[in-house]
């Protein structure tokens, strides 16, 4: 009698996991970072769903404009009161795909990149929620949170939580396309590069230095 049977996963997940197994570079200029953001129907990670995902790549510590991913998701459930924030309508002219297809495309895009987001726990949890509905494990990428990185600069200890708007204003980053997934990802990418530059002023940093003392958000 077989007491243990290995669970099988779809090929796209196995391909993703095989990418994750590739050793990650430590030289920041050699790391591909993917800055991402999700627009959602609300802030309840158990009940709300993803409306859109926006990503932009960073390589050689430079934003690579040609390295972008964006998708919009079809929704059965929709909250009209959040439209004024993200501007996404239930219908409309945007081409939309289902959640499963969006997650598959997201995994194929990010591969083993280090994920970056502002208040990353929420965005990671939303992606993990989609993976759970597909019967899959959680994201396995390393994750950096620009909110945590700002705390590491020790420039302002007046509070523990700074919004993206507050930090963008501090670093003179224009709030273009704010509250769209792609727009917020681009703003966060600019913020990330400014924070890395600030943290690198007095020492040469590697990826481990950025990850140190930061909760492993990808395991949420």
N, CA and C of each residue as an Amber inpcrd file, in Angstrom:
protein
   660
   0.8510000  -1.1960000   0.0000000   0.0000000   0.0000000   0.0000000
   0.8880000   1.2480000   0.0000000   0.5300000   2.2470000  -0.8360000
   1.2960000   3.4820000  -0.8950000   0.7150000   4.4740000   0.1090000
   1.5330000   4.8080000   1.1080000   1.0710000   5.7180000   2.1540000
   1.3060000   7.1850000   1.7960000   2.2360000   7.4340000   0.8470000
   2.5480000   8.8190000   0.5090000   2.5240000   8.9840000  -1.0010000
   1.7710000   9.9320000  -1.4550000   1.7100000  10.2180000  -2.8850000
   2.0570000  11.6750000  -3.1090000   3.0610000  11.9110000  -3.9200000
   3.5070000  13.2840000  -4.1820000   2.4470000  14.0280000  -4.9720000
   2.0930000  15.2080000  -4.4930000   1.1040000  16.0040000  -5.1980000
   1.6940000  16.5270000  -6.4920000   0.9500000  16.4260000  -7.5610000
   1.4340000  16.9170000  -8.8490000   0.8830000  18.3120000  -9.1090000
   1.6930000  19.1300000  -9.7890000   1.3050000  20.5030000 -10.0940000
   1.3510000  20.7250000 -11.6030000   0.6270000  21.7160000 -12.1020000
   0.6420000  22.0040000 -13.5400000   2.0210000  22.4640000 -14.0050000
   2.2630000  22.3270000 -15.2930000   3.5860000  22.6170000 -15.8480000
   4.0100000  24.0610000 -15.5930000   3.0860000  25.0160000 -15.6820000
   3.4840000  26.4130000 -15.4870000   4.0260000  26.6430000 -14.0770000
   3.4820000  25.9170000 -13.0900000   3.9840000  26.0510000 -11.7200000
   5.3520000  25.3860000 -11.5760000   5.5090000  24.2320000 -12.1890000
   6.8070000  23.5450000 -12.1480000   7.8800000  24.3880000 -12.8310000
   7.5180000  25.0480000 -13.9350000   8.4660000  25.9320000 -14.6240000
   8.8710000  27.0950000 -13.7210000   7.8890000  27.6610000 -13.0250000
   8.1540000  28.7640000 -12.0970000   9.0870000  28.3130000 -10.9780000
   8.8000000  27.1640000 -10.3830000   9.6200000  26.6500000  -9.2770000
  11.0430000  26.3700000  -9.7480000  11.1830000  25.8650000 -10.9620000
  12.5280000  25.5850000 -11.4850000  13.3260000  26.8730000 -11.6370000
  12.6590000  27.9600000 -11.9900000  13.3350000  29.2700000 -12.0660000
  13.7860000  29.7290000 -10.6830000  12.9220000  29.5150000  -9.6930000
  13.2260000  29.9450000  -8.3290000  14.4660000  29.2260000  -7.8020000
  14.6910000  28.0010000  -8.2520000  15.8230000  27.2150000  -7.7700000
  17.1630000  27.7620000  -8.2660000  17.1360000  28.6500000  -9.2700000
  18.3730000  29.2600000  -9.7580000  18.9510000  30.1630000  -8.6840000
  20.2260000  29.9900000  -8.3020000  20.8310000  30.8190000  -7.2620000
  20.7140000  32.3070000  -7.5900000  20.3320000  33.1010000  -6.6070000
  20.1420000  34.5260000  -6.8020000  21.4730000  35.2750000  -6.6910000
  21.7100000  36.1880000  -7.6240000  22.8960000  37.0370000  -7.5690000
  22.8490000  37.9160000  -6.3210000  24.0130000  38.2720000  -5.7970000
  24.0770000  39.1670000  -4.6410000  24.4440000  40.5990000  -5.0270000
  25.1570000  40.7510000  -6.1490000  25.4810000  42.0830000  -6.6560000
  24.1830000  42.7240000  -7.1490000  23.8070000  43.8530000  -6.5490000
  22.5240000  44.4710000  -6.8700000  22.3940000  44.8070000  -8.3510000
  23.5070000  45.1180000  -9.0000000  23.4470000  45.4450000 -10.4230000
  23.1730000  44.2210000 -11.2830000  23.3570000  43.0490000 -10.7060000
  23.1340000  41.8090000 -11.4510000  21.7450000  41.2180000 -11.1870000
  21.0250000  41.8050000 -10.2360000  19.7100000  41.2770000  -9.8440000
  18.6180000  41.8930000 -10.7120000  17.7000000  41.0570000 -11.1560000
  16.4930000  41.5970000 -11.7970000  15.4380000  41.7670000 -10.7110000
  15.0580000  43.0140000 -10.4790000  13.9720000  43.3300000  -9.5620000
  12.7000000  43.5340000 -10.3830000  11.5930000  43.0650000  -9.8750000
  10.2980000  43.3560000 -10.4920000   9.4670000  44.1170000  -9.4740000
   9.2070000  45.3780000  -9.7830000   8.3790000  46.2050000  -8.9110000
   6.9320000  46.0130000  -9.3520000   6.0500000  45.6900000  -8.4090000
   4.6770000  45.3960000  -8.8090000   3.6550000  46.0100000  -7.8620000
   2.4540000  46.1230000  -8.3720000   1.3500000  46.6680000  -7.5870000
   0.0660000  46.0060000  -8.0540000  -0.8790000  45.8660000  -7.1340000
  -2.1980000  45.3480000  -7.4890000  -3.2600000  46.3830000  -7.1430000
  -4.2180000  46.5540000  -8.0290000  -5.4200000  47.3070000  -7.6960000
  -6.4950000  46.2690000  -7.3990000  -7.2540000  46.4830000  -6.3470000
  -8.1820000  45.4610000  -5.8550000  -9.5670000  46.0290000  -5.5880000
 -10.5180000  45.1180000  -5.3730000 -11.8840000  45.5520000  -5.0690000
 -12.0090000  46.1170000  -3.6650000 -10.9870000  45.9550000  -2.8440000
 -11.0050000  46.4620000  -1.4720000  -9.7510000  46.0200000  -0.7470000
  -9.7440000  46.1890000   0.5600000  -8.5450000  45.9140000   1.3490000
  -8.6560000  44.6660000   2.2140000  -9.6990000  43.8800000   2.0030000
  -9.8720000  42.6410000   2.7600000  -9.2270000  41.5050000   1.9710000
  -8.0810000  41.0220000   2.4640000  -7.3350000  40.0220000   1.6880000
  -8.0640000  38.6830000   1.5840000  -9.0580000  38.4520000   2.4430000
  -9.7970000  37.1970000   2.3950000 -10.9930000  37.2650000   1.4590000
 -11.5610000  38.4430000   1.3030000 -12.7880000  38.5630000   0.5230000
 -12.6140000  39.2970000  -0.7960000 -11.7100000  40.2690000  -0.8420000
 -11.5800000  41.0750000  -2.0530000 -10.6950000  40.3980000  -3.0880000
 -10.8190000  40.8520000  -4.3320000 -10.1200000  40.2410000  -5.4550000
  -9.2840000  41.2780000  -6.2110000  -8.3870000  40.7810000  -7.0350000
  -7.5130000  41.6450000  -7.8200000  -8.2460000  42.1600000  -9.0460000
  -8.1460000  43.4630000  -9.2870000  -8.6970000  44.0790000 -10.4890000
  -7.6380000  44.2080000 -11.5780000  -6.4080000  44.5180000 -11.1810000
  -5.3290000  44.6540000 -12.1610000  -3.9860000  44.4430000 -11.4840000
  -3.0150000  44.0470000 -12.2960000  -1.6350000  43.8690000 -11.8440000
  -0.7330000  44.6730000 -12.7620000   0.1650000  45.4400000 -12.1820000
   1.1150000  46.2020000 -12.9780000   2.5270000  45.9440000 -12.4850000
   3.4500000  45.7120000 -13.4080000   4.8430000  45.3990000 -13.0560000
   5.8020000  46.1520000 -13.9690000   6.9730000  46.4540000 -13.4370000
   8.0500000  46.9980000 -14.2570000   9.3710000  46.4500000 -13.7370000
  10.2750000  46.1220000 -14.6480000  11.5470000  45.5200000 -14.2780000
  12.6450000  46.5370000 -14.0360000  13.5570000  46.1680000 -13.1580000
  14.7640000  46.9580000 -12.8980000  15.9580000  46.0410000 -13.0760000
  16.8960000  46.4430000 -13.9200000  18.1330000  45.6950000 -14.1130000
  19.2860000  46.6780000 -14.1640000  20.4240000  46.2770000 -13.5980000
  21.5820000  47.1670000 -13.4890000  21.2000000  48.4310000 -12.7200000
  20.2620000  48.2630000 -11.7660000  19.7420000  49.3690000 -10.9450000
  19.2060000  50.5090000 -11.8040000  18.5860000  50.1350000 -12.9230000
  17.9460000  51.1030000 -13.8050000  16.5850000  50.5510000 -14.2180000
  15.6080000  51.4390000 -14.2970000  14.2900000  51.0210000 -14.7480000
  14.3710000  50.6670000 -16.2300000  13.8930000  49.4870000 -16.5650000
  13.8920000  49.0270000 -17.9430000  12.4720000  49.1630000 -18.4790000
  12.2250000  50.2520000 -19.1900000  10.8720000  50.5820000 -19.6380000
  10.2920000  49.4920000 -20.5370000  11.1620000  48.7960000 -21.2730000
  10.6860000  47.7430000 -22.1730000  10.2890000  46.4670000 -21.4290000
  10.6130000  46.4070000 -20.1390000  10.3450000  45.2180000 -19.3270000
   9.1390000  45.4880000 -18.4330000   7.9560000  45.3770000 -19.0060000
   6.7300000  45.6770000 -18.2690000   5.6940000  44.5690000 -18.4500000
   4.7990000  44.4900000 -17.4660000   3.6720000  43.5570000 -17.5410000
   2.4600000  44.2270000 -16.9240000   1.3370000  44.0970000 -17.5850000
   0.1000000  44.6780000 -17.0740000  -1.0750000  43.8160000 -17.5220000
  -2.0160000  43.5900000 -16.6310000  -3.2260000  42.8680000 -17.0230000
  -4.3930000  43.3430000 -16.1680000  -5.5820000  43.1690000 -16.7230000
  -6.8220000  43.5380000 -16.0460000  -7.6770000  42.2860000 -15.9230000
  -8.3110000  42.1160000 -14.7760000  -9.0330000  40.8800000 -14.4880000
 -10.5390000  41.0790000 -14.5360000 -11.2270000  40.0900000 -15.0940000
 -12.6830000  40.0980000 -15.0670000 -13.1650000  39.8620000 -13.6340000
 -14.2980000  40.4590000 -13.3000000 -14.8200000  40.3270000 -11.9460000
 -16.2890000  39.9310000 -11.9480000 -16.6310000  38.9950000 -11.0780000
 -18.0380000  38.7060000 -10.8300000 -18.5640000  39.6510000  -9.7550000
 -17.6600000  39.9430000  -8.8060000 -18.0320000  40.8420000  -7.7180000
 -17.3590000  42.1880000  -7.9550000 -18.0960000  43.2680000  -7.7240000
 -17.5370000  44.5860000  -8.0050000 -18.0600000  45.5940000  -6.9940000
 -17.1850000  46.4400000  -6.5170000 -17.5830000  47.4650000  -5.5550000
 -17.5310000  48.8280000  -6.2130000 -18.6740000  49.4250000  -6.4380000
 -18.7270000  50.7060000  -7.1310000 -18.0560000  51.8180000  -6.3290000
 -18.0120000  51.6650000  -5.0050000 -17.4280000  52.7260000  -4.1810000
 -15.9170000  52.8180000  -4.3150000 -15.2640000  51.8000000  -4.8980000
 -13.8040000  51.8720000  -5.0720000 -13.4140000  52.3800000  -6.4570000
 -14.3940000  52.5500000  -7.3610000 -14.0910000  53.0090000  -8.7200000
 -13.4350000  54.3890000  -8.6940000 -13.8790000  55.2570000  -7.7730000
 -13.3110000  56.6030000  -7.7130000 -11.8380000  56.5920000  -7.3350000
 -11.3410000  55.4770000  -6.7790000  -9.9230000  55.3720000  -6.4110000
  -9.0990000  54.8620000  -7.5850000  -9.4910000  53.7150000  -8.1380000
  -8.6760000  53.0980000  -9.1930000  -9.1870000  53.3570000 -10.6000000
 -10.4450000  53.8390000 -10.7410000 -10.9770000  54.1910000 -12.0460000
 -11.3690000  53.0220000 -12.9290000 -11.3480000  51.7970000 -12.4090000
 -11.6580000  50.6180000 -13.2180000 -13.1430000  50.2750000 -13.1120000
 -13.7640000  50.1300000 -14.2520000 -15.1760000  49.8010000 -14.3040000
 -15.3740000  48.3120000 -14.5420000 -16.5300000  47.8070000 -14.1200000
 -16.8150000  46.3770000 -14.2960000 -16.7880000  46.0030000 -15.7690000
 -17.4080000  46.8340000 -16.5900000 -17.3590000  46.6150000 -18.0330000
 -16.2870000  47.5460000 -18.5940000 -16.5420000  48.2060000 -19.6940000
 -15.5470000  49.1310000 -20.2270000 -14.7590000  48.5120000 -21.3690000
 -13.8600000  49.3140000 -21.9520000 -13.1560000  48.9130000 -23.1680000
 -11.8770000  48.1210000 -22.9200000 -11.3940000  48.0570000 -21.6880000
 -10.1500000  47.3430000 -21.4140000 -10.3310000  45.8420000 -21.6030000
  -9.3490000  45.2210000 -22.2450000  -9.3890000  43.7640000 -22.3970000
  -9.0920000  43.1180000 -21.0520000  -9.9430000  42.1920000 -20.6280000
  -9.7990000  41.5770000 -19.3150000  -9.6850000  40.0670000 -19.4330000
  -8.9330000  39.4750000 -18.5180000  -8.7280000  38.0240000 -18.4960000
  -9.1530000  37.4910000 -17.1290000  -9.3210000  36.1890000 -17.0270000
  -9.7290000  35.6380000 -15.7350000  -8.5230000  35.5310000 -14.7960000
  -8.8190000  35.3020000 -13.5280000  -7.7870000  35.3110000 -12.5050000
  -6.7140000  34.2630000 -12.7670000  -7.1150000  33.0790000 -13.1630000
  -6.1560000  32.0040000 -13.3980000  -5.1560000  32.3930000 -14.4810000
  -5.6460000  32.9340000 -15.5790000  -4.7480000  33.3400000 -16.6690000
  -3.8150000  34.4540000 -16.2170000  -4.3480000  35.3870000 -15.4230000
  -3.5230000  36.4980000 -14.9250000  -2.3880000  35.9840000 -14.0450000
  -2.6950000  35.0650000 -13.1510000  -1.6720000  34.5110000 -12.2570000
  -0.6120000  33.7490000 -13.0600000  -1.0490000  32.9680000 -14.0310000
  -0.1040000  32.2140000 -14.8630000   0.8450000  33.1760000 -15.5840000
   0.3030000  34.2370000 -16.1530000   1.1290000  35.2060000 -16.8800000
   2.0540000  35.9590000 -15.9260000   1.5680000  36.2600000 -14.7230000
   2.3860000  36.9530000 -13.7290000   3.5930000  36.0940000 -13.3400000
   3.3760000  34.8180000 -13.0720000   4.4710000  33.9230000 -12.6900000
   5.4870000  33.7830000 -13.8210000   4.9910000  33.6830000 -15.0590000
   5.8900000  33.5550000 -16.2100000   6.7260000  34.8140000 -16.3920000
   6.1570000  35.9590000 -16.0220000   6.8730000  37.2270000 -16.1490000
   7.9190000  37.4060000 -15.0580000   7.5510000  37.1580000 -13.8040000
   8.4690000  37.4570000 -12.6970000   9.5980000  36.4400000 -12.5870000
   9.3260000  35.1810000 -12.9160000  10.3320000  34.1120000 -12.7960000
  10.9510000  34.1470000 -11.3910000  12.2930000  34.2180000 -11.2930000
  12.9350000  34.1990000  -9.9740000  13.3420000  35.5960000  -9.5110000
  12.7820000  36.6290000 -10.1170000  13.1490000  38.0000000  -9.7700000
  12.8320000  38.3120000  -8.3120000  13.5290000  39.2950000  -7.7760000
  13.2130000  39.8020000  -6.4450000  12.0560000  40.7770000  -6.5960000
  10.9590000  40.5160000  -5.9090000   9.7820000  41.3670000  -6.0010000
   9.9200000  42.5750000  -5.0800000   9.4300000  43.7040000  -5.5470000
   9.4610000  44.9510000  -4.7740000   8.0740000  45.5730000  -4.8080000
   7.5940000  46.0150000  -3.6650000   6.2990000  46.6960000  -3.6060000
   6.2770000  47.5940000  -2.3830000   5.3680000  48.5600000  -2.3830000
   5.1850000  49.3950000  -1.2000000   4.0780000  48.7820000  -0.3610000
   4.3980000  48.5170000   0.9170000   3.5160000  47.7330000   1.7830000
   3.2300000  46.3940000   1.0910000   4.3170000  45.7070000   0.8050000
   4.2990000  44.5010000  -0.0240000   3.4210000  43.3840000   0.5360000
   3.2330000  43.3360000   1.8420000   2.4650000  42.2380000   2.4410000
   1.0790000  42.1270000   1.8220000   0.4560000  43.2580000   1.5470000
  -0.8890000  43.2400000   0.9870000  -0.8940000  42.6770000  -0.4330000
  -0.0040000  43.2030000  -1.2850000   0.0250000  42.7550000  -2.6810000
   0.3980000  41.2820000  -2.7860000   1.3630000  40.8580000  -1.9780000
   1.7590000  39.4500000  -1.9810000   0.5940000  38.5820000  -1.5130000
  -0.1090000  39.0290000  -0.4870000  -1.2430000  38.2540000   0.0290000
  -2.3430000  38.1240000  -1.0160000  -2.5520000  39.1610000  -1.8170000
  -3.5710000  39.1010000  -2.8540000  -3.1910000  38.0910000  -3.9380000
  -1.9160000  38.0770000  -4.3340000  -1.4560000  37.0870000  -5.3110000
  -1.5630000  35.6830000  -4.7110000  -1.1600000  35.5510000  -3.4480000
  -1.2420000  34.2430000  -2.7840000  -2.6880000  33.7490000  -2.6830000
  -3.6140000  34.6870000  -2.5180000  -5.0190000  34.3090000  -2.4730000
  -5.4600000  33.6850000  -3.7900000  -5.0010000  34.2790000  -4.8940000
  -5.3100000  33.7200000  -6.2000000  -4.6830000  32.3500000  -6.3880000
  -3.4370000  32.2010000  -5.9340000  -2.7590000  30.9050000  -6.0270000
  -3.4970000  29.8420000  -5.2070000  -3.9760000  30.2250000  -4.0290000
  -4.6990000  29.2820000  -3.1760000  -5.9720000  28.7960000  -3.8560000
  -6.6680000  29.7060000  -4.5310000  -7.8920000  29.3160000  -5.2330000
  -7.5960000  28.3660000  -6.3940000  -6.3490000  28.3810000  -6.8600000
  -5.9330000  27.4760000  -7.9340000  -5.3480000  26.1830000  -7.3790000
  -5.3350000  26.0470000  -6.0390000  -4.7910000  24.8490000  -5.4090000
  -3.2730000  24.8110000  -5.4250000  -2.6420000  25.9980000  -5.4440000
  -1.1810000  26.0870000  -5.5330000  -0.5830000  26.6950000  -4.2770000
   0.7140000  26.4360000  -4.0250000   1.3960000  27.0320000  -2.8670000
   1.5610000  28.5440000  -3.0370000   2.1710000  29.1700000  -2.0370000
   2.3850000  30.6180000  -2.0470000   3.5800000  30.9990000  -2.9160000
   3.6690000  32.2900000  -3.2220000   4.8150000  32.8150000  -3.9560000
   6.1150000  32.4280000  -3.2610000   7.1360000  32.1810000  -4.0430000
   8.4180000  31.7560000  -3.4990000   9.5280000  32.7840000  -3.7130000
   9.2240000  33.8860000  -4.3730000  10.2420000  34.9130000  -4.6250000
  10.6540000  35.6200000  -3.3420000  11.8710000  36.1220000  -3.3200000
  12.2860000  37.0460000  -2.2680000  11.5420000  38.3570000  -2.5040000
  11.1940000  39.0490000  -1.4060000  10.3770000  40.2610000  -1.5080000
  11.0000000  41.3940000  -0.6970000  11.0080000  42.5750000  -1.2900000
  11.4500000  43.7840000  -0.6060000  10.2850000  44.7650000  -0.5090000
  10.1830000  45.4290000   0.6220000   9.1230000  46.4040000   0.8540000
   9.7670000  47.7810000   0.9640000   9.3580000  48.7160000   0.1100000
   9.9640000  50.0520000   0.1410000   9.6660000  50.7730000   1.4530000
   8.5700000  50.4230000   2.0960000   8.2980000  51.0000000   3.4070000
   9.3370000  50.5680000   4.4250000   9.7040000  49.2860000   4.3940000
  10.7390000  48.7730000   5.2970000  12.1170000  49.3460000   4.9420000
  12.3860000  49.4840000   3.6490000  13.6860000  50.0270000   3.2300000
  13.8350000  51.4690000   3.6960000  12.7360000  52.2240000   3.6610000
  12.8190000  53.6000000   4.1520000  13.1540000  53.6150000   5.6410000
  12.5900000  52.7050000   6.4030000  12.9100000  52.6200000   7.8270000
  14.3970000  52.3580000   8.0400000  14.9990000  51.5880000   7.1250000
  16.4250000  51.2760000   7.2540000  17.3020000  52.5050000   7.0340000
  16.7750000  53.5390000   6.3320000  17.5680000  54.7590000   6.1330000
  17.7040000  55.5570000   7.4230000  16.7690000  55.3360000   8.3590000
  16.7520000  56.0400000   9.6470000  16.6510000  57.5600000   9.4800000
  16.0220000  57.9800000   8.3920000  15.8720000  59.4110000   8.1280000
  14.7030000  60.0140000   8.8920000  13.7490000  59.1830000   9.2730000
  12.5720000  59.6880000   9.9680000  11.9900000  58.5690000  10.8230000
  12.0950000  58.7000000  12.1130000  11.5730000  57.6820000  13.0250000
  10.3060000  58.1580000  13.7370000   9.6500000  59.1940000  13.1650000
   8.4740000  59.7640000  13.8190000   7.2920000  58.7940000  13.8290000
   7.2820000  57.8520000  12.8620000   6.2280000  56.8450000  12.8300000
   6.7310000  55.6480000  12.0430000   5.9970000  54.5510000  12.1410000
   6.4570000  53.3180000  11.5000000   5.8310000  53.0940000  10.1290000
   4.8190000  53.8750000   9.7850000   4.0820000  53.6620000   8.5460000
   4.0780000  54.9340000   7.7160000   4.6290000  54.8640000   6.5090000
   4.6200000  55.9980000   5.5900000   3.9390000  55.5690000   4.2990000
   2.9990000  56.3690000   3.8420000   2.2950000  56.0370000   2.6100000
   3.1970000  56.2790000   1.4050000   2.7950000  55.7090000   0.2680000
   3.5420000  55.9370000  -0.9610000   3.5160000  57.4190000  -1.3250000
   2.3930000  58.0810000  -1.0960000   2.2950000  59.5160000  -1.3690000
   3.3090000  60.3010000  -0.5420000   3.4130000  59.9650000   0.7340000
   4.3350000  60.6840000   1.6250000   5.7890000  60.5220000   1.1850000
   6.1750000  59.3090000   0.8510000   7.5610000  59.0750000   0.4640000
   7.8550000  59.6270000  -0.9260000   6.8770000  59.5840000  -1.8120000
   7.0580000  60.1710000  -3.1400000   7.2820000  61.6820000  -3.0120000
   6.5270000  62.3140000  -2.1400000   6.6990000  63.7550000  -1.9130000
   8.0670000  64.0470000  -1.3200000   8.5140000  63.2320000  -0.3770000
   9.8170000  63.4230000   0.2570000  10.9470000  63.3430000  -0.7630000
  10.8050000  62.4320000  -1.7300000  11.8610000  62.2210000  -2.7260000
  11.5550000  62.8970000  -4.0670000  10.5950000  63.8120000  -4.0630000
  10.2640000  64.6020000  -5.2580000   9.9260000  63.7280000  -6.4700000
   9.1350000  62.7020000  -6.2260000   8.7080000  61.8040000  -7.3010000
   7.2980000  62.2040000  -7.7250000   7.1010000  62.5450000  -9.0060000
   5.7560000  62.9330000  -9.4750000   4.7700000  61.7770000  -9.3170000
   3.5680000  62.0970000  -8.8950000   2.5380000  61.0740000  -8.6910000
   1.7160000  60.8900000  -9.9650000   2.3910000  60.5550000 -11.0480000
   1.7300000  60.3550000 -12.3260000   1.0280000  58.9930000 -12.3520000
  -0.2150000  58.9620000 -12.7990000  -1.0030000  57.7250000 -12.8680000
  -1.1490000  57.0510000 -11.5060000  -1.2500000  57.8420000 -10.4500000
  -1.4380000  57.2990000  -9.1080000  -2.7440000  56.5210000  -9.0480000
  -2.7180000  55.3990000  -8.3220000  -3.8620000  54.5020000  -8.1380000
  -4.2260000  53.7340000  -9.4050000  -3.2550000  53.5900000 -10.3150000
  -3.3400000  52.5380000 -11.3220000  -2.2030000  51.5910000 -10.9920000
  -2.3710000  50.3040000 -11.2880000  -1.3360000  49.3420000 -10.9060000
   0.0020000  49.6680000 -11.5670000  -0.0260000  49.9730000 -12.8590000
   1.2240000  50.2820000 -13.5630000   1.8150000  51.6000000 -13.0900000
   0.9560000  52.5940000 -12.8520000   1.4300000  53.8880000 -12.3770000
   2.0780000  53.7810000 -11.0150000   1.4280000  53.0630000 -10.1050000
   1.9810000  52.8990000  -8.7590000   3.2570000  52.0630000  -8.7760000
   3.3290000  51.0870000  -9.6860000   4.5530000  50.2890000  -9.8070000
   5.7110000  51.1650000 -10.2610000   5.4640000  52.0760000 -11.1950000
   6.5280000  52.9540000 -11.6910000   6.9720000  53.9240000 -10.5920000
   6.0140000  54.4920000  -9.8630000   6.3560000  55.3890000  -8.7480000
   7.1790000  54.6410000  -7.7070000   6.7700000  53.4260000  -7.3920000
   7.4850000  52.6080000  -6.4050000   8.8750000  52.2440000  -6.9080000
   9.0280000  52.0140000  -8.2100000  10.3390000  51.7090000  -8.7820000
  11.2930000  52.8890000  -8.6050000  10.8000000  54.0990000  -8.8620000
  11.6210000  55.2940000  -8.6530000  12.0010000  55.4420000  -7.1870000
  11.0390000  55.2040000  -6.3020000  11.3020000  55.2820000  -4.8670000
  12.3350000  54.2420000  -4.4600000  12.1990000  53.0290000  -4.9500000
  13.1430000  51.9560000  -4.6180000  14.5740000  52.3460000  -4.9940000
  14.7560000  52.8760000  -6.1880000  16.1050000  53.2510000  -6.6290000
  16.6790000  54.3790000  -5.7760000  15.8400000  55.3230000  -5.3790000
  16.3100000  56.4080000  -4.5170000  16.6890000  55.8780000  -3.1350000
  15.9240000  54.9330000  -2.6120000  16.2420000  54.3480000  -1.3070000
  17.5350000  53.5430000  -1.3610000  17.7190000  52.7570000  -2.4130000
  18.9530000  51.9810000  -2.5580000  20.1480000  52.9230000  -2.6690000
  19.9920000  54.0000000  -3.4240000  21.0710000  54.9790000  -3.5520000
  21.3990000  55.5950000  -2.2050000  20.3660000  55.9150000  -1.4300000
  20.5680000  56.5020000  -0.1060000  21.2690000  55.5290000   0.8230000
  20.8530000  54.2680000   0.7980000  21.4450000  53.2620000   1.6780000
  22.8720000  52.9030000   1.2630000  23.2030000  53.1580000   0.0000000
  24.5290000  52.7970000  -0.5120000  25.5510000  53.9160000  -0.3910000
  25.1700000  55.0370000   0.2170000  26.0700000  56.1920000   0.2880000
  27.3680000  55.8880000   1.0230000  27.2820000  55.0940000   2.0840000
  28.4510000  54.8880000   2.9380000  29.0000000  53.4720000   2.9100000
  28.3590000  52.5890000   2.1630000  28.8590000  51.2200000   2.0730000
  28.3230000  50.5340000   0.8270000  29.0470000  49.5390000   0.3780000
  28.6110000  48.7590000  -0.7660000  27.6390000  47.6930000  -0.2790000
  26.4440000  47.7210000  -0.8250000  25.4050000  46.8060000  -0.3720000
  25.2050000  45.6500000  -1.3470000  24.8800000  44.4930000  -0.7890000
  24.4660000  43.3520000  -1.5900000  23.0120000  43.0550000  -1.3150000
  22.4600000  42.1140000  -2.0280000  21.0480000  41.7810000  -1.8470000
  20.7470000  41.3680000  -0.4100000  21.6530000  40.6180000   0.2100000
  21.4270000  40.1740000   1.5870000  21.2760000  41.3470000   2.5390000
  21.9850000  42.4500000   2.2470000  21.8820000  43.6270000   3.1100000
  20.4890000  44.2440000   3.0300000  19.9030000  44.2510000   1.8410000
  18.5560000  44.7980000   1.6990000  17.5230000  43.8910000   2.3440000
  17.7620000  42.5870000   2.2690000  16.8070000  41.6190000   2.8200000
  16.9260000  41.4690000   4.3250000  18.0690000  41.8030000   4.8860000
  18.3180000  41.5610000   6.3020000  17.3030000  42.2960000   7.1740000
  16.7940000  41.5560000   8.1670000  15.8340000  42.0910000   9.1370000
  14.5110000  42.4970000   8.5130000  14.2720000  42.0060000   7.3090000
  12.9910000  42.2610000   6.6840000  12.2040000  40.9710000   6.6730000
  10.9630000  41.0220000   7.1650000  10.1300000  39.8290000   7.2180000
   9.9830000  39.2400000   5.8290000  10.0020000  37.9240000   5.7460000
   9.8970000  37.2310000   4.4670000   8.4470000  37.2930000   3.9680000
   8.1280000  38.4500000   3.3870000   6.7510000  38.7220000   3.0040000
   6.1940000  37.6910000   2.0420000   7.0450000  37.1050000   1.2140000
   6.5750000  36.1560000   0.2210000   5.9540000  34.9100000   0.8380000
   6.1560000  34.6980000   2.1380000   5.6140000  33.5030000   2.7840000
   4.2690000  33.7610000   3.4400000   3.7360000  34.9870000   3.2810000
   2.4520000  35.2970000   3.9210000   1.3570000  34.4120000   3.3640000
